[in-house]
Amino acid sequence: VSEAERAQCRQTLRHILDRVYQPLAVQELLLLQGRPKQSPLSPGEGTKPALVRAPAWLRRLCGQLLSERLMRPNGVQAVVRGIMEGTGAGGAGAEAAAVDWRKCDTVAKILASCPQQCLSLEDYYRLVCPQILDLLRIQDKVTARQFQRVATTTLLTMAKEHPQLAEEHLLRPLLAPLRRCSQPAEVAVEDLSAGTVLVTEAELGSCVEDVLKVYVVGNDSSSLLLGSLQSVLGVVFSLYSFAKQNVSYLRSPCQEILLWFLEKSEREVSLAVLEGFAGLNDSVRPLHPWCQFRVGSEGGATIAVEEAVSDEDEALYQKVSLEQCHVENLVELVSHCQKSGLAGDFFIRCLKALTHVAAEDEVASKSAAVPGGSLLELEQYHAEQRRKLLVLQLVATLCESVSDTVFTDVAQVEEFVAATLQRACVSPARGPGTAGEHPGKPTSAAAVTALLLSPLQLRSGDFAVLKRLVPLLEELSRTYPDPVTQELATDLRIAICTHGAFSSGTVGAAASNVLGKKLGMEVQSPAGIPSGAPSPGGGRTPSRHSHSSPSAPRERSEEQSVPHEPSATGPAPALQELLVSAYDPQPPGRAAALRCLSSLITRRDPEALQLQEKILQVFLENVQHEDAFVYLSAIQG
C-alpha cells in the first residue's frame, strides 16, 4: 500500500469517525483495541466472551483515535457515554450498571490522565474541566448516578495529582456563584445598581447541589478541598439561615455541607469557623453587606444587590433581627454536633470568651478609660463593644438551647467548671448578698462545681483531669469574700486531691441547694465512704441521681432563689422531684410534673397540702409558658 493510499484511508477514517454518533465510535474503537492485559472482569461480565488482545500497532492507533474523540467538543461526555452505554446505561441494564462503581472509577482515571497528543497539561485541564463539571448537572435520571460518580471521582483524582490546576480549573468555577457575592466580592458590587441579580435561582441551586455531590458525597477531606470550601462557608451559612426562615429546598443541602465541614476539619478550625459564623472573627468570608437573598419562584433563592432603606430605624431593626437569626441558627446547627463533642467544646469556648469580656470590664471599671477622640479609636471601641454584645448574646442563646448531653466526657465537664471558676476569680462578688447571691449561699461557680462533681460516676483516672481545678479552687478559697464559698472551695479541693476518699457535707449541701434535692456525695455508705466515691474493691457505689444540665434554665434558677419556709422534716423526695421537674426545660417533662402535682392536690395528699402555697406559685409561673401543653396543665392545676 502506497503512502498516498494510507493517507487517504486515514482521512476517510477520521471523516467517518467525525460524522457518526460519538459514543458509538468510542465503543467500536474500544472493541478494536481489545481487552487490556490482565484486566479484571467487572461484575456481570463473567459470561461474556473474552476479547482477543489486539496487536500493539492497532492498540496504539485506537488509543490515539480515542484521545482525539476525548479532545473534541463534548468529547468527555462522548467517552463516558460510549463506555457506560456499552454496559447497559440507558437501557434495561442501567440500574445494574449504576452499581458497577469500579467501571465508573476506571473511566475517571482515564479522564484524569492527560493524553500524549495534548501539548500541555494545563491546556488539557482547560479543555476538559468545564466538561467534567457539566457531568454533575446531567438531568437524565437513568444515567445521572453514573455520570455524577465519574465526575466526582475525576475531580478528586485531579485534585490529588495536580492540586493547583484542579483548584484553578475545577474548584474555582464550581464555587464561582458563591464567591461572587462574598466579602471581598470578586465583582465590584458597589458599582451595581440596587436590585441587580448577581446569582440566579437556577445557578445558585445548581451550585449548592454540585458542592454537595463533590464534597459531601465524594467525602474526601483533603486540605485543598477543605480550604476551598471554607472560603465560601460564610455565604453557605447565610443561605442556610435564609432557608430556615423561608420554605426552600436549599435548607437540607446547606446543613449537610456545613455539618460535613465541621466534622471533617480539625477541631480548632471547626471552632474558629463557628465563631466566624457568629461574627467573632474573620475565619470565614461572610456575605457581602450589599448583597441579600430573595425568595425564588421555584423554591430556591436568588442573590441580588440590596436596595437602600431610607428609614434608619428600620435599617437598624433589620440588622439586629438578622444577627439574632444568625445566632439562633448557629446554635441549632451546633446542636447537631453533640455526639462528636464539638458542641461542648464550642460552649466552653464561648464561656472562656465571656470570662475574657468580664476581665476586660473589670479592668475598664478600675481605669475608667474613655475612648480616644480620633475616628479610628472610636471605631475600634465600638467594634470591641459589638464583639462583647455578640458574646453575651451567643452565651445566652446557648444556655437556653443546649441540653444536658452537651458534654460527652469528664474532660469537657472539667473545662466547663474551670471556665466558670475563672470567671468567678476574675470578678468576685464584693460580699454576701451582692451579684445576685443570697447570704449564706455559695456562688454559682462553686455550686456548679459541687453539682457536677457530686453525681458523676468518676473513675480513678478522671481525677487526674479534675486536678486541674485545684489551683482555681485554691484561689477562690483565698479571694472570695463569702466564708461559705471559701469553705466549699476548700472542701472540693480536698475531695479532688484525695480522689473522693474524703468529702465533707458542705459539698453535698451546696449541690442540694442548687438542685433542690440531696445528691449522692452527701449520702454516706455504711462504710463511711461517700456515694459516688471509689469503693475498696475498685468499683463504685452508684449514684442515685443523674446530673442536670450545667446551663440550667432561668425559670429553675428563679424558682430556687425564692425563699420559702420548709416543713420541719422537708418535703418528701418524690414531691421535691416533681417540684424540680416542674421547671424542666423540656415541655413534656414539665407538663407531666404539673399534672402529677394536680393529681396530688386533687387527692388531698398531706405532704402536698403542706406546700400548697408553693405549688400554687409553680402553677402560676407555668401559666405564662409558651407551650400549650404546659400552660394547659398549669391551668388544670
PEBEL-V278639 format. One record per backbone hydrogen bond with DSSP energy under -1.0 kcal/mol. CO is the residue of the C=O (numbers start at 1). NH is the residue of the N-H. Records with the same first field share a line. If there is no record, write none. Layout:
# PEBEL-V278639
CO->NH / NH
This chain:
# PEBEL-V278639
2->6
3->7
4->8
5->9
6->10
7->11
8->12
9->13
10->14
11->15
12->16
13->17
14->18
15->19
16->20
21->25
22->26
23->27
24->28
25->29
26->30
27->31
28->32
29->33
30->34
36->39
42->45
45->48
55->59
56->60
57->61
58->62
59->63
60->64
61->65
62->66
63->67
64->68
65->69
66->70
67->71
72->75
74->78
75->79
76->80
77->81
78->82
79->83
80->84
81->85
84->87 / 89
85->88
88->91
91->94
93->97
94->98
99->101
100->104
101->105
102->106
103->107
104->108
105->109
106->110
107->111
108->112
120->124
121->125
122->126
123->127
124->128
125->129
128->132
129->133
130->134
131->135
134->137
135->138
140->144
143->147
144->148
145->149
146->150
147->151
148->152
149->153
150->154
151->155
152->156
153->157
154->158
155->159
156->160
157->161
158->162
162->166
163->167
164->168
165->169
166->170 / 171
167->172
170->174
171->175
175->179
176->180
179->182
181->288
187->189
188->191
189->192
193->196
196->305
199->303
200->204
201->205
202->206
203->207
204->208
205->209
206->210
207->211
208->212
209->213
210->214
211->215
212->217
213->218
215->219
222->226
223->227
224->228
225->229
226->230
227->231
229->232
232->236
233->237
234->238
235->239
236->240
237->241
238->242
239->243
240->244
241->245
248->251
250->254
251->255
252->256
253->257
254->258
255->259
256->260
257->261
258->262
259->263
260->264
261->265
266->270
267->271
268->272
269->273
270->274
271->275
272->276
273->277
274->278
275->280
286->183
288->291
290->306
292->304
294->302
299->249
300->296
302->294
303->198 / 199
304->292
305->195
311->315
312->316
313->317
314->318
315->319
316->320
317->321
318->322
319->323
320->324
321->325
322->326
323->327
324->328
325->329
326->330
327->331
328->332
329->333
330->334
331->335
333->336
334->337
337->343
338->341
341->345
342->346
343->347
344->348
345->349
346->350
347->351
348->352
349->353
350->354
351->355
352->356
353->357
354->358
355->359
356->360
357->361
358->362
359->363
360->364
361->365
362->366
363->367
364->368
374->378
375->379
376->380
377->381
378->382
379->383
380->384
381->385
382->386
383->387
384->388
385->389
386->390
387->391
388->392
389->393
390->394
391->395
392->396
393->397
394->398
395->399
396->400
397->401
398->402
403->406
409->413
410->414
411->415
412->416
413->417
414->418
415->419
416->420
417->421
418->422
419->423
420->424
421->425
422->426
423->427
431->434
434->437
438->441
443->447
444->448
445->449
446->450
447->451
448->452
449->453
450->454
456->458
459->462
462->466
463->467
465->468
466->469
467->470
469->473
470->474
471->475
472->476
473->477
474->478
475->479
476->480
482->486
483->487
484->488
485->489
486->490
487->491
488->492
489->493
490->494
491->495
492->496
493->497
494->498
495->500
496->499
498->501
505->509
506->510
507->511
508->512
509->513
510->514
511->515
512->516
519->522
523->531
525->528
529->525
530->533
533->541
535->538
539->535
550->552
553->557
554->558
555->559
556->560
557->561
572->576
573->577
574->578
575->579
576->580
577->581
578->582
580->583
581->584
586->590
587->591
588->592
589->593
590->594
591->595
592->596
593->597
594->598
595->599
596->600
597->601
598->602
599->603
600->605
601->604
605->609
606->610
609->612
611->615
612->616
613->617
614->618
615->619
616->620
617->621
618->622
619->623
622->625
627->631
628->632
629->633
630->634
631->635
632->636
633->637
